[in-house]
Amino acid sequence: MAFVINPAEIEAWPLHEGIEGKVVANGKNMTTLMATWAPKTRFAVHIHPHEQIGTCLQGEAVFTIDGDEMAVKKGDVYHIPSNIPHAERNDGDEPAVFFECFSPVREDLLRQRFDQKIIGPAE
């Protein structure tokens, strides 16, 4: 088990068109993901049973969480409770990078898949 992990040493894989991810660490109760969103990338309104807490490391994106739209910029921390509808988009001209923690463990991400229930179009 590695107690210190360098995300630069982990290979990224496509989560969705314009979004790359890498599972940075996985524990008994949570999964961490580093995701890079290309400029002009959008993802549909969706839900999943995982609580999601993250921070923006670079760039800016617009998150819609339970119908409320807000800008998330470098240094901001966000919280998305389990099964709350949410969508994200990067309207900017530079990539947006996020470090996210999910609980419970995201088995889909461990299989390099991005499975969640889509409930609306990209906003």
QUIJOPE-V91295 format. One line per field, one symbol per residue. psi: psi as a letter, one per 40 degrees, with the letter a starting at -180 (. if undefined). burial: 1 if it has 9 or more other C-alpha atoms within 8 Angstrom, else 0. Layout:
# QUIJOPE-V91295
psi=???
burial=???
This chain:
# QUIJOPE-V91295
psi=hhdhhhdeehhiihdihehiihhdihadeihihhhhhiifiihihiiiehihhiihdiaiihhhhfehhihhiheihihhiifhhiiiiheaeiihhihihhhahgddddefighihheiih.
burial=000000000100011001111111010001111111111111111111011111111111111110000001110010010111111111110011111111111101100000000110011
